[in-house]
């Protein structure tokens, strides 16, 4: 009974902090522009979705794995391997994609896309913009910041995101204090290294202690959260700040062996805190 209880405790959600550094960059705001196109859902930049980050296909469509529709948007997805059809239920709407096909069926109404779903490492990637258009989800494209954003009170109402929000109970002053300029992700054997560069867009200098370039690592067995006690530098008006951090893979014990956790998502918020 004791061993079973120990295993349950190990497999349950673990909250752990990661080593990190933060410093204000020396480059001017005018000398740095966003390096790529970014996806943002409500207040979260989506940096990684297993098995790889959201990407732009040759038809300029954001492609995301089918499972992220469940975890991030709040839809319900199924896949029929016989017909090679992915079905997404979102509220009262139903959308169907077929592998290697430009046809999309929304509530029994068929239309044609300019791209097709693709299979990558046993995961189906679907065109997010086409899906959200069919579902009437509010979306915007910010050309200057290369930002494709989705918003709505109905989004992210999922068990995974409810858990993330529950772990993130801090007093926030401004949820949109920074715009993301670039990030670099390296997946090592023992740890994940992430470097983030963002711009202060509050229009004022930020005093020491309130910067919160907040990154959440979601694994299949735990969630890595922000170190609340880290040093937070002051940042000039329109200033550029870069953070580098290392996240070790969490482990669970099964049959006396340590099983390394698998990274599922990386989410980022650029905000200021209220103390």
C-alpha positions in Angstrom: 0.0 0.0 0.0 2.9 2.3 0.8 4.6 1.8 -2.5 1.3 2.4 -4.4 0.8 5.6 -2.5 4.3 6.7 -3.2 3.9 6.0 -6.9 0.6 8.0 -7.0 2.3 10.9 -5.3 5.2 10.9 -7.8 2.9 10.7 -10.8 0.7 13.5 -9.5 1.4 17.1 -10.4 4.8 18.4 -9.3 5.6 22.1 -9.0 9.3 22.9 -9.5 11.4 25.9 -10.3 14.2 26.3 -12.9 17.5 28.0 -12.9 17.6 31.3 -14.8 19.2 34.6 -15.6 17.8 37.9 -16.6 19.4 41.0 -18.0 18.5 44.2 -20.0 19.8 44.2 -23.5 22.0 46.9 -24.9 20.4 47.2 -28.3 17.9 49.9 -29.1 14.2 49.1 -29.6 14.5 50.3 -33.2 17.2 47.8 -34.0 15.2 44.7 -33.1 12.1 43.4 -34.9 10.2 40.2 -34.3 12.3 37.4 -35.8 9.3 35.1 -36.8 5.6 34.9 -36.7 4.1 34.1 -33.2 0.9 32.5 -32.1 -0.9 34.0 -29.0 -4.1 32.6 -27.4 -5.7 35.1 -25.0 -2.8 36.1 -22.8 -0.4 33.3 -23.7 2.2 33.1 -26.4 2.4 29.5 -27.5 6.1 28.6 -28.0 5.9 24.8 -28.2 3.3 22.2 -28.9 4.5 18.6 -29.0 5.9 17.2 -31.2 7.1 20.6 -32.4 6.3 24.3 -32.2 3.4 25.7 -34.3 4.8 26.5 -37.8 3.9 28.3 -41.0 3.4 26.0 -44.0 4.1 26.9 -47.6 0.6 28.5 -47.9 1.3 30.8 -45.0 -1.0 28.9 -42.6 -0.3 28.4 -38.9 -0.2 24.6 -38.4 -0.9 23.2 -34.9 -1.2 19.6 -33.7 -4.7 18.3 -33.3 -4.3 17.6 -29.6 -3.6 21.2 -28.9 -7.2 22.0 -30.0 -8.2 19.9 -26.9 -5.7 21.3 -24.5 -5.5 25.0 -25.5 -8.7 26.0 -27.3 -11.1 23.7 -25.4 -12.5 21.6 -28.3 -13.0 17.9 -28.4 -11.1 16.0 -31.1 -11.3 12.5 -32.4 -9.6 10.7 -35.3 -10.9 7.9 -37.4 -7.9 6.0 -38.9 -10.1 4.1 -41.4 -11.4 7.2 -43.1 -8.4 9.3 -42.1 -10.7 12.0 -40.8 -10.2 14.3 -37.8 -13.3 15.6 -36.2 -13.3 18.7 -34.0 -16.3 19.5 -31.8 -16.3 23.1 -30.5 -19.5 24.2 -28.8 -22.3 23.6 -31.2 -20.1 23.4 -34.2 -18.4 20.4 -35.8 -15.5 20.6 -38.2 -14.0 17.7 -40.1 -10.5 17.5 -41.8 -9.3 14.6 -44.0 -5.7 13.7 -44.3 -4.1 14.8 -47.6 -7.3 16.5 -48.6 -8.2 20.1 -49.2 -11.9 19.5 -48.3 -13.2 20.7 -44.9 -16.7 20.0 -43.7 -18.3 22.4 -41.2 -21.7 21.4 -39.8 -22.3 19.2 -42.9 -21.3 22.1 -45.2 -18.3 21.2 -47.4 -15.7 23.8 -48.7 -12.2 23.8 -50.0 -9.0 24.9 -48.3 -5.7 26.1 -49.8 -3.7 23.7 -47.7 -4.0 20.1 -46.2 -3.6 18.5 -42.8 -0.2 16.8 -42.4 1.2 13.9 -40.3 4.4 14.6 -38.4 5.8 12.0 -35.8 2.4 10.4 -35.5 0.7 13.8 -34.8 -1.8 15.4 -37.1 -1.3 19.1 -37.8 -4.2 21.2 -39.0 -4.5 24.8 -40.3 -5.4 26.8 -37.2 -6.7 29.9 -39.0 -9.0 28.0 -41.3 -10.4 26.1 -38.3 -11.0 29.2 -36.2 -12.7 30.9 -39.1 -15.1 28.0 -39.4 -15.7 28.2 -35.6 -16.2 32.0 -35.6 -13.4 32.5 -33.1 -12.1 36.0 -32.9 -8.7 36.4 -34.6 -6.3 39.2 -35.4 -3.1 39.6 -37.4 -0.6 42.3 -36.2 1.8 42.8 -39.1 4.2 45.0 -37.1 4.7 42.5 -34.4 4.2 39.4 -36.6 1.5 38.2 -34.2 -1.4 36.0 -34.9 -3.8 36.1 -31.9 -7.0 34.3 -30.9 -9.2 35.6 -28.2 -12.4 34.8 -26.4 -13.8 33.9 -23.0 -14.6 30.4 -24.3 -11.0 29.6 -25.1 -8.6 27.8 -22.8 -11.3 26.5 -20.5 -9.6 23.2 -20.3 -8.4 21.0 -17.3 -4.7 21.6 -18.4 -5.1 25.4 -18.5 -7.2 25.5 -15.3 -4.3 23.8 -13.6 -1.8 26.3 -15.1 -4.0 29.2 -13.9 -4.4 27.7 -10.4 -0.6 27.5 -10.1 -0.2 31.1 -11.3 -2.0 33.0 -8.6 0.1 36.2 -8.4 -1.0 39.9 -8.3 -0.7 41.2 -11.9 -0.6 44.8 -12.9 -0.4 44.6 -16.7 -1.0 41.4 -18.6 0.4 42.9 -21.9 3.5 44.7 -20.7 5.9 43.0 -23.2 5.8 42.0 -26.8 7.8 38.9 -27.8 10.7 39.6 -30.2 12.4 36.2 -30.4 13.0 32.9 -28.6 15.4 30.0 -29.0 14.7 26.6 -27.7 17.2 23.8 -27.3 16.1 20.3 -26.2 19.0 18.6 -24.5 19.2 15.2 -23.0 18.9 16.3 -19.4 17.4 19.8 -19.6 15.7 22.3 -21.9 17.4 25.6 -22.6 15.2 28.6 -23.5 16.2 32.1 -24.3 13.5 34.8 -24.7 13.9 38.4 -25.9 11.0 40.8 -25.4 10.3 44.6 -25.5 8.8 46.8 -22.9 5.6 48.2 -24.5 4.1 50.0 -21.5 5.4 53.4 -22.6 7.3 53.9 -19.3 10.3 52.7 -17.3 9.7 49.7 -15.2 11.0 49.7 -11.7 13.0 46.9 -10.2 11.0 43.9 -9.0 7.9 44.0 -11.3 9.1 42.5 -14.6 7.6 39.1 -15.2 8.6 37.4 -18.4 6.8 34.3 -17.2 7.3 30.9 -18.9 5.4 27.7 -18.1 6.7 24.3 -19.1 4.0 21.6 -19.3 5.1 18.0 -19.2 3.1 14.8 -19.4 3.6 14.3 -15.7 4.1 17.8 -14.1 4.2 21.5 -14.7 7.3 23.8 -14.3 6.4 27.2 -12.9 8.1 30.5 -12.4 10.6 31.1 -9.6 8.8 33.9 -7.7 11.9 34.9 -5.7 14.2 35.5 -8.7 15.8 38.9 -9.3 13.7 41.2 -11.5 15.7 44.1 -13.1 14.5 47.6 -13.9 13.8 48.1 -17.6 14.0 51.3 -19.5 11.1 52.7 -21.5 10.9 50.7 -24.8 13.8 48.7 -23.4 14.8 45.2 -24.5 15.1 42.4 -22.0 16.5 38.9 -22.5 16.1 35.9 -20.2 17.8 32.6 -20.4 16.6 29.7 -18.4 17.2 25.9 -18.0 14.4 23.5 -17.2 15.4 19.9 -16.1 13.2 17.1 -17.3 11.0 15.9 -14.4 11.2 12.2 -13.6 8.8 9.6 -12.2 9.6 6.2 -10.7 8.0 3.2 -12.3 9.2 -0.4 -11.4 12.3 1.1 -9.7 13.2 3.0 -12.9 13.2 6.8 -13.4 11.1 7.7 -16.4 11.9 11.1 -18.0 8.9 13.4 -18.5 7.9 14.4 -22.0 7.6 18.1 -22.9 4.1 18.9 -24.2 3.8 22.7 -24.2 5.7 25.9 -23.5 3.6 29.0 -22.8 4.8 32.5 -22.2 3.4 35.7 -20.7 5.0 39.1 -20.8 3.6 41.1 -17.9 4.3 43.2 -14.9 3.5 42.4 -11.3 1.7 44.4 -8.6 3.4 44.3 -5.2 
